[in-house]
Amino acid sequence: MTKTAIPVFKLYGENQQWPTPDLLHCETISRRSREYQWEIQPHRHADLCQLLYVHKGQAELEIEGQRSTLNEATLQVLPPLCVHGFRFSEDVEGYVVTLAAPLVSHLQTQLGTTVDGLQALGNYPAGKDSDYLNSQFARLQDEYADEQPARDMMMHALVSVLLVWISRQAIQRRHPRAPRGREYFRRFTQLVEQHYREHPKIEDLAHKLGISVSHLNGTCRELGGQPALQIMHDRQLLEAKRLLTYTSMTINEMSEVLGFSDPTNFSRLFRRRVGFSPKAFREQLKTETPPN
């Protein structure tokens, strides 16, 4: 794919006028590339965005002078004015969807300003979503080729699904998943919220997370400022303060609701962590806001 003067095409491989009254054009990769011996020379579109989805086979891409090869299912976003060319293997399977500027603008307005998925180059391996994406493109191709009722609405809906997928991939790249330690801490606090009345052993919670107790305690100290058991106790005492504030439960009743086997153990923990007894906490509520 040697570079010469860069033509402006209305579709990839064509310089005639936009061939359809629709705001999008959809076809298989093989339909048009076969006519050009599987190679589309570098070109650009002034006001069109293209989605190239390679499901099977191989595609060699030249984008803004940079060459790459796709050997796995991938969705490539080609924004307006981007210079690009393709060479495909003869067994290629996939689709090319071309979107006119008014439709791109409409879709972006619907999506909001979270990410501008159709205005920037993007290369998104399909991974586990390869068959899902292929089915969406295939349905879009079927709608495009047929004249069913509400055809326009259905085509725009299918394109919207593709744009949401692209945007989520782009957002994930900008904000990758939290480091593993943060994920452990998040899951631990979820387990605490679900089971704090049951007083689970920290060893059991660590086992559920698939890590050791020392690993869990180290993670809790780093991200929560205290070991795992103290985080559990804090959740129990937060609930105790709420019951003391908003109910007329006795200390014995409260202790039972919070899963303590002995009210004395409950009162001892409360005094040690809060600074005074549950009864004193409740009495102080009558005159002033209690300390946290």
Secondary structure, DSSP 8 states (H G I E B T S, - for coil): ----S--B-SBTTB-S----SSSEEEEEHHHHHGGGTTEEEEEB-SSEEEEEEEEES-EEEEETTEEEEE-S-EEEEE-TT--EEEEE-TT-EEEEEEEEHHHHHHHHHHH-SS--TTSS-EEEE-GGGHHHHHHHHHHHHHHHHS--TTHHHHHHHHHHHHHHHHHHHHHHHHS----HHHHHHHHHHHHHHHHGGG---HHHHHHHHTS-HHHHHHHHHHHHSS-HHHHHHHHHHHHHHHHHHH----HHHHHHHTT-S-HHHHHHHHHHHHSS-HHHHHHHHTTS----
